[in-house]
């Protein structure tokens, strides 16, 4: 069953998928980073969600993170294109479609964890 992108159901499905993916948990065992995402112009308005990675456990949550290492802002079109795999995150950043505020170096140091995250979620049935 498809889950609506950026909805509570999507958050729950992402958390469930990551919690049961042993390869993903192993590949992020030494990762520690917290990110705040702000997505504008969505079909249901603006959405804020956070992602916390620590010791092989990744948790997505709606709302704001108290201690984010960085905030990532983009619009719904960009966020959905990245989620679908139609747009590379680096290309979105370079073209100005994705803006980062905070510890960019920490994001760059953890690129392999973000690649593992994308790979783990690639098979999800998402409604955009």
N, CA, C and O atoms as CSV, one atom per row, in Angstrom:
chain,resi,resn,atom,element,x,y,z
A,1,UNK,N,N,0.839,-1.187,0.000
A,1,UNK,CA,C,0.000,0.000,0.000
A,1,UNK,C,C,0.882,1.248,0.000
A,1,UNK,O,O,1.826,1.348,0.784
A,2,UNK,N,N,0.577,2.173,-0.861
A,2,UNK,CA,C,1.352,3.404,-0.978
A,2,UNK,C,C,1.098,4.319,0.217
A,2,UNK,O,O,-0.013,4.391,0.743
A,3,UNK,N,N,2.152,5.014,0.630
A,3,UNK,CA,C,2.029,6.014,1.691
A,3,UNK,C,C,2.275,7.382,1.080
A,3,UNK,O,O,3.112,7.530,0.190
A,4,UNK,N,N,1.551,8.372,1.556
A,4,UNK,CA,C,1.663,9.723,1.024
A,4,UNK,C,C,2.965,10.361,1.508
A,4,UNK,O,O,3.239,10.404,2.707
A,5,UNK,N,N,3.755,10.852,0.567
A,5,UNK,CA,C,5.038,11.479,0.848
A,5,UNK,C,C,4.873,12.604,1.866
A,5,UNK,O,O,3.987,13.449,1.739
A,6,UNK,N,N,5.731,12.601,2.865
A,6,UNK,CA,C,5.820,13.597,3.934
A,6,UNK,C,C,4.651,13.560,4.919
A,6,UNK,O,O,4.468,14.496,5.697
A,7,UNK,N,N,3.865,12.493,4.890
A,7,UNK,CA,C,2.748,12.349,5.835
A,7,UNK,C,C,3.207,11.571,7.072
A,7,UNK,O,O,4.320,11.046,7.107
A,8,UNK,N,N,2.338,11.502,8.083
A,8,UNK,CA,C,2.640,10.682,9.259
A,8,UNK,C,C,2.805,9.224,8.866
A,8,UNK,O,O,3.665,8.528,9.407
A,9,UNK,N,N,1.988,8.755,7.927
A,9,UNK,CA,C,2.107,7.368,7.459
A,9,UNK,C,C,3.462,7.125,6.806
A,9,UNK,O,O,4.059,6.062,6.977
A,10,UNK,N,N,3.944,8.111,6.061
A,10,UNK,CA,C,5.267,8.011,5.423
A,10,UNK,C,C,6.351,7.922,6.492
A,10,UNK,O,O,7.244,7.079,6.406
A,11,UNK,N,N,6.274,8.789,7.498
A,11,UNK,CA,C,7.237,8.770,8.607
A,11,UNK,C,C,7.241,7.391,9.264
A,11,UNK,O,O,8.303,6.815,9.497
A,12,UNK,N,N,6.059,6.867,9.562
A,12,UNK,CA,C,5.952,5.550,10.201
A,12,UNK,C,C,6.536,4.454,9.314
A,12,UNK,O,O,7.247,3.573,9.798
A,13,UNK,N,N,6.235,4.508,8.010
A,13,UNK,CA,C,6.733,3.487,7.077
A,13,UNK,C,C,8.257,3.556,6.950
A,13,UNK,O,O,8.925,2.523,6.904
A,14,UNK,N,N,8.797,4.753,6.895
A,14,UNK,CA,C,10.254,4.924,6.816
A,14,UNK,C,C,10.908,4.363,8.070
A,14,UNK,O,O,11.870,3.599,7.980
A,15,UNK,N,N,10.395,4.735,9.235
A,15,UNK,CA,C,10.963,4.235,10.491
A,15,UNK,C,C,10.891,2.718,10.572
A,15,UNK,O,O,11.838,2.075,11.024
A,16,UNK,N,N,9.785,2.146,10.140
A,16,UNK,CA,C,9.637,0.695,10.154
A,16,UNK,C,C,10.612,0.008,9.219
A,16,UNK,O,O,11.222,-1.001,9.575
A,17,UNK,N,N,10.758,0.559,8.016
A,17,UNK,CA,C,11.676,-0.036,7.035
A,17,UNK,C,C,13.115,0.016,7.534
A,17,UNK,O,O,13.850,-0.963,7.403
A,18,UNK,N,N,13.517,1.132,8.096
A,18,UNK,CA,C,14.898,1.281,8.559
A,18,UNK,C,C,15.188,0.411,9.779
A,18,UNK,O,O,16.296,-0.103,9.931
A,19,UNK,N,N,14.198,0.250,10.641
A,19,UNK,CA,C,14.389,-0.538,11.858
A,19,UNK,C,C,14.596,-2.019,11.567
A,19,UNK,O,O,15.175,-2.737,12.383
A,20,UNK,N,N,14.128,-2.479,10.412
A,20,UNK,CA,C,14.237,-3.903,10.090
A,20,UNK,C,C,15.310,-4.204,9.048
A,20,UNK,O,O,15.497,-5.362,8.675
A,21,UNK,N,N,16.011,-3.186,8.576
A,21,UNK,CA,C,17.036,-3.372,7.540
A,21,UNK,C,C,18.408,-3.514,8.206
A,21,UNK,O,O,19.066,-2.523,8.522
A,22,UNK,N,N,18.814,-4.746,8.407
A,22,UNK,CA,C,20.074,-5.008,9.123
A,22,UNK,C,C,21.291,-4.485,8.358
A,22,UNK,O,O,22.240,-4.007,8.979
A,23,UNK,N,N,21.284,-4.563,7.032
A,23,UNK,CA,C,22.397,-4.030,6.243
A,23,UNK,C,C,22.522,-2.525,6.439
A,23,UNK,O,O,23.623,-1.996,6.590
A,24,UNK,N,N,21.374,-1.839,6.434
A,24,UNK,CA,C,21.383,-0.391,6.642
A,24,UNK,C,C,21.910,-0.056,8.040
A,24,UNK,O,O,22.765,0.815,8.197
A,25,UNK,N,N,21.396,-0.751,9.045
A,25,UNK,CA,C,21.826,-0.466,10.416
A,25,UNK,C,C,23.328,-0.698,10.574
A,25,UNK,O,O,24.005,0.059,11.268
A,26,UNK,N,N,23.837,-1.727,9.942
A,26,UNK,CA,C,25.268,-2.012,9.998
A,26,UNK,C,C,26.078,-0.920,9.305
A,26,UNK,O,O,27.133,-0.514,9.794
A,27,UNK,N,N,25.580,-0.449,8.166
A,27,UNK,CA,C,26.321,0.567,7.398
A,27,UNK,C,C,26.312,1.932,8.066
A,27,UNK,O,O,27.130,2.785,7.723
A,28,UNK,N,N,25.413,2.159,9.005
A,28,UNK,CA,C,25.344,3.449,9.695
A,28,UNK,C,C,25.694,3.329,11.179
A,28,UNK,O,O,25.371,4.215,11.970
A,29,UNK,N,N,26.344,2.248,11.547
A,29,UNK,CA,C,26.643,1.977,12.961
A,29,UNK,C,C,27.490,3.056,13.618
A,29,UNK,O,O,27.385,3.259,14.828
A,30,UNK,N,N,28.318,3.748,12.863
A,30,UNK,CA,C,29.189,4.772,13.457
A,30,UNK,C,C,28.743,6.193,13.108
A,30,UNK,O,O,29.448,7.155,13.413
A,31,UNK,N,N,27.593,6.329,12.478
A,31,UNK,CA,C,27.085,7.643,12.067
A,31,UNK,C,C,26.353,8.317,13.210
A,31,UNK,O,O,25.535,7.698,13.891
A,32,UNK,N,N,26.654,9.594,13.416
A,32,UNK,CA,C,25.918,10.403,14.385
A,32,UNK,C,C,25.686,11.775,13.787
A,32,UNK,O,O,26.605,12.587,13.670
A,33,UNK,N,N,24.421,12.022,13.406
A,33,UNK,CA,C,24.054,13.310,12.822
A,33,UNK,C,C,22.555,13.521,12.991
A,33,UNK,O,O,21.777,12.568,12.965
A,34,UNK,N,N,22.166,14.759,13.160
A,34,UNK,CA,C,20.748,15.124,13.242
A,34,UNK,C,C,20.493,16.242,12.237
A,34,UNK,O,O,21.215,17.239,12.197
A,35,UNK,N,N,19.461,16.059,11.432
A,35,UNK,CA,C,19.134,17.022,10.397
A,35,UNK,C,C,17.690,17.479,10.518
A,35,UNK,O,O,16.803,16.704,10.877
A,36,UNK,N,N,17.475,18.733,10.216
A,36,UNK,CA,C,16.134,19.311,10.152
A,36,UNK,C,C,15.828,19.565,8.681
A,36,UNK,O,O,16.646,20.149,7.971
A,37,UNK,N,N,14.668,19.137,8.221
A,37,UNK,CA,C,14.238,19.371,6.845
A,37,UNK,C,C,13.020,20.282,6.844
A,37,UNK,O,O,12.092,20.104,7.632
A,38,UNK,N,N,13.042,21.265,5.941
A,38,UNK,CA,C,11.908,22.157,5.767
A,38,UNK,C,C,11.546,22.132,4.286
A,38,UNK,O,O,12.323,22.556,3.430
A,39,UNK,N,N,10.340,21.620,4.004
A,39,UNK,CA,C,9.878,21.462,2.629
A,39,UNK,C,C,8.695,22.402,2.419
A,39,UNK,O,O,7.674,22.295,3.099
A,40,UNK,N,N,8.845,23.319,1.473
A,40,UNK,CA,C,7.800,24.298,1.199
A,40,UNK,C,C,6.982,23.958,-0.032
A,40,UNK,O,O,7.370,23.134,-0.859
A,41,UNK,N,N,5.850,24.611,-0.126
A,41,UNK,CA,C,4.994,24.543,-1.314
A,41,UNK,C,C,4.447,23.154,-1.604
A,41,UNK,O,O,4.233,22.809,-2.766
A,42,UNK,N,N,4.217,22.355,-0.575
A,42,UNK,CA,C,3.656,21.023,-0.775
A,42,UNK,C,C,2.157,21.072,-0.978
A,42,UNK,O,O,1.529,22.101,-0.727
A,43,UNK,N,N,1.577,19.979,-1.427
A,43,UNK,CA,C,0.133,19.946,-1.651
A,43,UNK,C,C,-0.675,20.172,-0.366
A,43,UNK,O,O,-1.822,20.618,-0.417
A,44,UNK,N,N,-0.070,19.861,0.778
A,44,UNK,CA,C,-0.726,20.094,2.070
A,44,UNK,C,C,-0.042,21.201,2.863
A,44,UNK,O,O,-0.169,21.265,4.086
A,45,UNK,N,N,0.683,22.073,2.166
A,45,UNK,CA,C,1.385,23.163,2.820
A,45,UNK,C,C,2.827,22.798,3.132
A,45,UNK,O,O,3.353,21.800,2.638
A,46,UNK,N,N,3.449,23.611,3.950
A,46,UNK,CA,C,4.840,23.396,4.326
A,46,UNK,C,C,4.942,22.264,5.355
A,46,UNK,O,O,4.061,22.090,6.197
A,47,UNK,N,N,6.034,21.502,5.268
A,47,UNK,CA,C,6.251,20.380,6.188
A,47,UNK,C,C,7.651,20.488,6.775
A,47,UNK,O,O,8.616,20.786,6.071
A,48,UNK,N,N,7.741,20.244,8.062
A,48,UNK,CA,C,9.036,20.151,8.731
A,48,UNK,C,C,9.154,18.752,9.315
A,48,UNK,O,O,8.222,18.236,9.932
A,49,UNK,N,N,10.321,18.147,9.106
A,49,UNK,CA,C,10.600,16.856,9.709
A,49,UNK,C,C,12.073,16.761,10.033
A,49,UNK,O,O,12.895,17.498,9.488
A,50,UNK,N,N,12.394,15.848,10.922
A,50,UNK,CA,C,13.785,15.689,11.339
A,50,UNK,C,C,14.227,14.250,11.115
A,50,UNK,O,O,13.418,13.324,11.057
A,51,UNK,N,N,15.539,14.101,10.992
A,51,UNK,CA,C,16.153,12.782,10.864
A,51,UNK,C,C,17.323,12.745,11.834
A,51,UNK,O,O,18.203,13.604,11.788
A,52,UNK,N,N,17.331,11.751,12.710
A,52,UNK,CA,C,18.437,11.570,13.654
A,52,UNK,C,C,19.054,10.201,13.416
A,52,UNK,O,O,18.359,9.186,13.441
A,53,UNK,N,N,20.359,10.178,13.187
A,53,UNK,CA,C,21.103,8.927,13.002
A,53,UNK,C,C,22.103,8.815,14.142
A,53,UNK,O,O,22.897,9.726,14.379
A,54,UNK,N,N,22.057,7.688,14.846
A,54,UNK,CA,C,23.010,7.466,15.933
A,54,UNK,C,C,23.184,5.967,16.155
A,54,UNK,O,O,22.231,5.255,16.470
A,55,UNK,N,N,24.416,5.507,15.986
A,55,UNK,CA,C,24.771,4.120,16.317
A,55,UNK,C,C,23.906,3.071,15.629
A,55,UNK,O,O,23.504,2.088,16.251
A,56,UNK,N,N,23.619,3.278,14.344
A,56,UNK,CA,C,22.862,2.307,13.579
A,56,UNK,C,C,21.358,2.449,13.676
A,56,UNK,O,O,20.626,1.689,13.042
A,57,UNK,N,N,20.882,3.403,14.451
A,57,UNK,CA,C,19.447,3.640,14.577
A,57,UNK,C,C,19.132,4.996,13.945
A,57,UNK,O,O,19.745,6.010,14.278
A,58,UNK,N,N,18.171,4.992,13.032
A,58,UNK,CA,C,17.740,6.227,12.380
A,58,UNK,C,C,16.272,6.445,12.681
A,58,UNK,O,O,15.455,5.536,12.537
A,59,UNK,N,N,15.943,7.663,13.101
A,59,UNK,CA,C,14.568,7.992,13.429
A,59,UNK,C,C,14.134,9.241,12.681
A,59,UNK,O,O,14.772,10.289,12.774
A,60,UNK,N,N,13.037,9.116,11.934
A,60,UNK,CA,C,12.393,10.247,11.285
A,60,UNK,C,C,11.263,10.710,12.186
A,60,UNK,O,O,10.620,9.888,12.839
A,61,UNK,N,N,11.009,12.012,12.234
A,61,UNK,CA,C,9.894,12.535,13.012
A,61,UNK,C,C,9.362,13.814,12.413
A,61,UNK,O,O,10.130,14.628,11.901
A,62,UNK,N,N,8.060,14.002,12.469
A,62,UNK,CA,C,7.476,15.256,12.016
A,62,UNK,C,C,7.784,16.348,13.028
A,62,UNK,O,O,7.910,16.071,14.221
A,63,UNK,N,N,7.906,17.587,12.560
A,63,UNK,CA,C,8.188,18.707,13.433
A,63,UNK,C,C,9.658,19.078,13.402
A,63,UNK,O,O,10.380,18.735,12.466
A,64,UNK,N,N,10.085,19.774,14.422
A,64,UNK,CA,C,11.448,20.291,14.451
A,64,UNK,C,C,12.336,19.503,15.401
A,64,UNK,O,O,11.877,18.942,16.396
A,65,UNK,N,N,13.608,19.479,15.068
A,65,UNK,CA,C,14.613,18.833,15.916
A,65,UNK,C,C,15.203,19.884,16.847
A,65,UNK,O,O,15.459,21.015,16.431
A,66,UNK,N,N,15.415,19.518,18.084
A,66,UNK,CA,C,15.975,20.461,19.048
A,66,UNK,C,C,17.448,20.745,18.789
A,66,UNK,O,O,17.888,21.885,18.930
A,67,UNK,N,N,18.204,19.741,18.419
A,67,UNK,CA,C,19.653,19.870,18.289
A,67,UNK,C,C,20.123,19.428,16.897
A,67,UNK,O,O,20.925,18.500,16.786
A,68,UNK,N,N,19.642,20.069,15.857
A,68,UNK,CA,C,20.027,19.677,14.498
A,68,UNK,C,C,21.427,20.193,14.164
A,68,UNK,O,O,21.788,21.322,14.498
A,69,UNK,N,N,22.201,19.337,13.499
A,69,UNK,CA,C,23.515,19.757,13.017
A,69,UNK,C,C,23.382,20.684,11.809
A,69,UNK,O,O,24.243,21.530,11.570
A,70,UNK,N,N,22.305,20.517,11.056
A,70,UNK,CA,C,22.077,21.345,9.879
A,70,UNK,C,C,20.590,21.361,9.550
A,70,UNK,O,O,19.844,20.452,9.916
A,71,UNK,N,N,20.180,22.405,8.858
A,71,UNK,CA,C,18.818,22.524,8.348
A,71,UNK,C,C,18.884,22.528,6.831
A,71,UNK,O,O,19.683,23.247,6.231
A,72,UNK,N,N,18.036,21.718,6.223
A,72,UNK,CA,C,17.998,21.596,4.770
A,72,UNK,C,C,16.630,22.077,4.307
A,72,UNK,O,O,15.594,21.587,4.757
A,73,UNK,N,N,16.651,23.054,3.391
A,73,UNK,CA,C,15.412,23.638,2.890
A,73,UNK,C,C,15.304,23.419,1.385
A,73,UNK,O,O,16.266,23.603,0.640
A,74,UNK,N,N,14.121,23.027,0.964
A,74,UNK,CA,C,13.831,22.946,-0.464
A,74,UNK,C,C,12.325,22.981,-0.643
A,74,UNK,O,O,11.573,23.004,0.331
A,75,UNK,N,N,11.889,22.984,-1.896
A,75,UNK,CA,C,10.452,22.953,-2.138
A,75,UNK,C,C,10.005,21.512,-2.372
A,75,UNK,O,O,10.822,20.601,-2.504
A,76,UNK,N,N,8.703,21.334,-2.418
A,76,UNK,CA,C,8.133,19.992,-2.558
A,76,UNK,C,C,8.588,19.326,-3.853
A,76,UNK,O,O,8.905,18.137,-3.861
A,77,UNK,N,N,8.621,20.073,-4.926
A,77,UNK,CA,C,9.043,19.507,-6.215
A,77,UNK,C,C,10.461,18.931,-6.121
A,77,UNK,O,O,10.721,17.832,-6.611
A,78,UNK,N,N,11.362,19.666,-5.498
A,78,UNK,CA,C,12.743,19.199,-5.336
A,78,UNK,C,C,12.807,17.998,-4.399
A,78,UNK,O,O,13.470,17.007,-4.702
A,79,UNK,N,N,12.121,18.084,-3.265
A,79,UNK,CA,C,12.136,16.987,-2.285
A,79,UNK,C,C,11.587,15.699,-2.890
A,79,UNK,O,O,12.146,14.623,-2.674
A,80,UNK,N,N,10.505,15.803,-3.640
A,80,UNK,CA,C,9.927,14.593,-4.226
A,80,UNK,C,C,10.820,14.044,-5.336
A,80,UNK,O,O,10.928,12.826,-5.483
A,81,UNK,N,N,11.464,14.914,-6.122
A,81,UNK,CA,C,12.376,14.447,-7.173
A,81,UNK,C,C,13.576,13.718,-6.557
A,81,UNK,O,O,14.023,12.705,-7.094
A,82,UNK,N,N,14.095,14.224,-5.443
A,82,UNK,CA,C,15.203,13.560,-4.753
A,82,UNK,C,C,14.730,12.212,-4.209
A,82,UNK,O,O,15.426,11.208,-4.354
A,83,UNK,N,N,13.553,12.185,-3.587
A,83,UNK,CA,C,13.019,10.950,-3.022
A,83,UNK,C,C,12.807,9.878,-4.092
A,83,UNK,O,O,13.060,8.698,-3.854
A,84,UNK,N,N,12.347,10.290,-5.256
A,84,UNK,CA,C,12.109,9.354,-6.364
A,84,UNK,C,C,13.400,8.871,-7.009
A,84,UNK,O,O,13.404,7.869,-7.724
A,85,UNK,N,N,14.502,9.584,-6.756
A,85,UNK,CA,C,15.763,9.252,-7.409
A,85,UNK,C,C,15.930,9.946,-8.749
A,85,UNK,O,O,16.842,9.623,-9.509
A,86,UNK,N,N,15.049,10.904,-9.044
A,86,UNK,CA,C,15.109,11.641,-10.308
A,86,UNK,C,C,16.081,12.811,-10.255
A,86,UNK,O,O,16.474,13.341,-11.295
A,87,UNK,N,N,16.470,13.217,-9.047
A,87,UNK,CA,C,17.377,14.352,-8.865
A,87,UNK,C,C,18.410,13.990,-7.811
A,87,UNK,O,O,18.066,13.526,-6.724
A,88,UNK,N,N,19.651,14.200,-8.133
A,88,UNK,CA,C,20.763,13.962,-7.225
A,88,UNK,C,C,20.822,15.106,-6.217
A,88,UNK,O,O,20.666,16.272,-6.580
A,89,UNK,N,N,21.046,14.766,-4.953
A,89,UNK,CA,C,21.094,15.778,-3.896
A,89,UNK,C,C,22.171,16.826,-4.159
A,89,UNK,O,O,21.943,18.021,-3.969
A,90,UNK,N,N,23.340,16.375,-4.596
A,90,UNK,CA,C,24.424,17.316,-4.873
A,90,UNK,C,C,24.058,18.267,-6.007
A,90,UNK,O,O,24.364,19.458,-5.944
A,91,UNK,N,N,23.406,17.748,-7.038
A,91,UNK,CA,C,22.980,18.595,-8.160
A,91,UNK,C,C,21.944,19.617,-7.694
A,91,UNK,O,O,21.967,20.770,-8.126
A,92,UNK,N,N,21.039,19.196,-6.814
A,92,UNK,CA,C,20.038,20.124,-6.271
A,92,UNK,C,C,20.707,21.227,-5.470
A,92,UNK,O,O,20.302,22.387,-5.544
A,93,UNK,N,N,21.726,20.871,-4.706
A,93,UNK,CA,C,22.461,21.862,-3.908
A,93,UNK,C,C,23.202,22.841,-4.812
A,93,UNK,O,O,23.109,24.055,-4.631
A,94,UNK,N,N,23.929,22.314,-5.776
A,94,UNK,CA,C,24.725,23.168,-6.681
A,94,UNK,C,C,23.831,24.114,-7.478
A,94,UNK,O,O,24.203,25.260,-7.731
A,95,UNK,N,N,22.654,23.632,-7.873
A,95,UNK,CA,C,21.748,24.466,-8.677
A,95,UNK,C,C,20.930,25.439,-7.832
A,95,UNK,O,O,20.187,26.255,-8.377
A,96,UNK,N,N,21.058,25.362,-6.509
A,96,UNK,CA,C,20.333,26.275,-5.634
A,96,UNK,C,C,18.926,25.821,-5.283
A,96,UNK,O,O,18.191,26.555,-4.622
A,97,UNK,N,N,18.535,24.626,-5.712
A,97,UNK,CA,C,17.202,24.115,-5.398
A,97,UNK,C,C,17.115,23.593,-3.971
A,97,UNK,O,O,16.021,23.432,-3.429
A,98,UNK,N,N,18.267,23.330,-3.365
A,98,UNK,CA,C,18.357,22.817,-2.006
A,98,UNK,C,C,19.349,23.701,-1.260
A,98,UNK,O,O,20.472,23.911,-1.719
A,99,UNK,N,N,18.933,24.210,-0.122
A,99,UNK,CA,C,19.792,25.097,0.665
A,99,UNK,C,C,20.108,24.438,2.003
A,99,UNK,O,O,19.247,23.813,2.622
A,100,UNK,N,N,21.357,24.588,2.435
A,100,UNK,CA,C,21.808,23.990,3.690
A,100,UNK,C,C,22.334,25.086,4.597
A,100,UNK,O,O,23.108,25.945,4.176
A,101,UNK,N,N,21.901,25.040,5.846
A,101,UNK,CA,C,22.394,25.962,6.867
A,101,UNK,C,C,22.889,25.120,8.032
A,101,UNK,O,O,22.171,24.248,8.523
A,102,UNK,N,N,24.100,25.376,8.471
A,102,UNK,CA,C,24.642,24.603,9.583
A,102,UNK,C,C,25.933,23.916,9.193
A,102,UNK,O,O,26.709,24.445,8.397
A,103,UNK,N,N,26.162,22.754,9.744
A,103,UNK,CA,C,27.432,22.046,9.615
A,103,UNK,C,C,27.494,21.232,8.314
A,103,UNK,O,O,27.260,20.024,8.313
A,104,UNK,N,N,27.807,21.906,7.229
A,104,UNK,CA,C,27.899,21.262,5.918
A,104,UNK,C,C,29.007,20.213,5.907
A,104,UNK,O,O,28.873,19.187,5.241
A,105,UNK,N,N,30.088,20.452,6.625
A,105,UNK,CA,C,31.192,19.492,6.670
A,105,UNK,C,C,30.723,18.152,7.254
A,105,UNK,O,O,31.122,17.091,6.774
A,106,UNK,N,N,29.889,18.205,8.276
A,106,UNK,CA,C,29.394,16.971,8.881
A,106,UNK,C,C,28.501,16.204,7.900
A,106,UNK,O,O,28.529,14.974,7.858
A,107,UNK,N,N,27.725,16.928,7.128
A,107,UNK,CA,C,26.910,16.282,6.096
A,107,UNK,C,C,27.817,15.602,5.074
A,107,UNK,O,O,27.586,14.451,4.704
A,108,UNK,N,N,28.830,16.298,4.625
A,108,UNK,CA,C,29.749,15.747,3.622
A,108,UNK,C,C,30.475,14.513,4.160
A,108,UNK,O,O,30.696,13.555,3.420
A,109,UNK,N,N,30.843,14.529,5.427
A,109,UNK,CA,C,31.549,13.397,6.037
A,109,UNK,C,C,30.671,12.148,6.136
A,109,UNK,O,O,31.182,11.036,6.266
A,110,UNK,N,N,29.357,12.333,6.074
A,110,UNK,CA,C,28.431,11.217,6.249
A,110,UNK,C,C,27.687,10.850,4.962
A,110,UNK,O,O,26.606,10.263,5.014
A,111,UNK,N,N,28.263,11.194,3.816
A,111,UNK,CA,C,27.603,10.907,2.538
A,111,UNK,C,C,27.299,9.418,2.353
A,111,UNK,O,O,26.256,9.068,1.800
A,112,UNK,N,N,28.183,8.553,2.801
A,112,UNK,CA,C,27.928,7.117,2.629
A,112,UNK,C,C,26.689,6.681,3.422
A,112,UNK,O,O,25.962,5.792,2.980
A,113,UNK,N,N,26.442,7.285,4.568
A,113,UNK,CA,C,25.250,6.957,5.348
A,113,UNK,C,C,23.991,7.410,4.617
A,113,UNK,O,O,22.976,6.714,4.644
A,114,UNK,N,N,24.046,8.564,3.966
A,114,UNK,CA,C,22.882,9.056,3.230
A,114,UNK,C,C,22.627,8.220,1.982
A,114,UNK,O,O,21.479,8.030,1.579
A,115,UNK,N,N,23.695,7.723,1.375
A,115,UNK,CA,C,23.538,6.818,0.237
A,115,UNK,C,C,22.879,5.523,0.702
A,115,UNK,O,O,21.986,5.007,0.030
A,116,UNK,N,N,23.310,4.995,1.843
A,116,UNK,CA,C,22.698,3.788,2.408
A,116,UNK,C,C,21.232,4.025,2.741
A,116,UNK,O,O,20.393,3.149,2.531
A,117,UNK,N,N,20.928,5.201,3.255
A,117,UNK,CA,C,19.545,5.556,3.572
A,117,UNK,C,C,18.697,5.533,2.307
A,117,UNK,O,O,17.628,4.922,2.285
A,118,UNK,N,N,19.164,6.188,1.265
A,118,UNK,CA,C,18.424,6.218,-0.004
A,118,UNK,C,C,18.246,4.811,-0.568
A,118,UNK,O,O,17.166,4.468,-1.050
A,119,UNK,N,N,19.289,4.003,-0.510
A,119,UNK,CA,C,19.195,2.635,-1.015
A,119,UNK,C,C,18.193,1.809,-0.218
A,119,UNK,O,O,17.448,1.014,-0.791
A,120,UNK,N,N,18.172,1.991,1.091
A,120,UNK,CA,C,17.266,1.238,1.947
A,120,UNK,C,C,15.815,1.578,1.666
A,120,UNK,O,O,14.941,0.718,1.770
A,121,UNK,N,N,15.554,2.825,1.313
A,121,UNK,CA,C,14.173,3.272,1.103
A,121,UNK,C,C,13.741,3.231,-0.361
A,121,UNK,O,O,12.599,3.572,-0.671
A,122,UNK,N,N,14.617,2.825,-1.251
A,122,UNK,CA,C,14.341,2.873,-2.694
A,122,UNK,C,C,13.107,2.065,-3.104
A,122,UNK,O,O,12.427,2.430,-4.063
A,123,UNK,N,N,12.815,0.996,-2.409
A,123,UNK,CA,C,11.700,0.145,-2.804
A,123,UNK,C,C,10.356,0.522,-2.199
A,123,UNK,O,O,9.364,-0.168,-2.436
A,124,UNK,N,N,10.301,1.595,-1.426
A,124,UNK,CA,C,9.045,1.976,-0.780
A,124,UNK,C,C,8.009,2.416,-1.804
A,124,UNK,O,O,8.339,3.035,-2.816
A,125,UNK,N,N,6.758,2.090,-1.527
A,125,UNK,CA,C,5.639,2.499,-2.378
A,125,UNK,C,C,5.132,3.841,-1.855
A,125,UNK,O,O,4.419,3.901,-0.853
A,126,UNK,N,N,5.509,4.911,-2.544
A,126,UNK,CA,C,5.196,6.265,-2.076
A,126,UNK,C,C,4.298,6.966,-3.087
A,126,UNK,O,O,4.528,6.892,-4.294
A,127,UNK,N,N,3.278,7.641,-2.584
A,127,UNK,CA,C,2.377,8.440,-3.416
A,127,UNK,C,C,2.834,9.891,-3.341
A,127,UNK,O,O,2.969,10.452,-2.254
A,128,UNK,N,N,3.068,10.488,-4.492
A,128,UNK,CA,C,3.524,11.881,-4.540
A,128,UNK,C,C,2.409,12.797,-5.011
A,128,UNK,O,O,2.606,14.007,-5.114
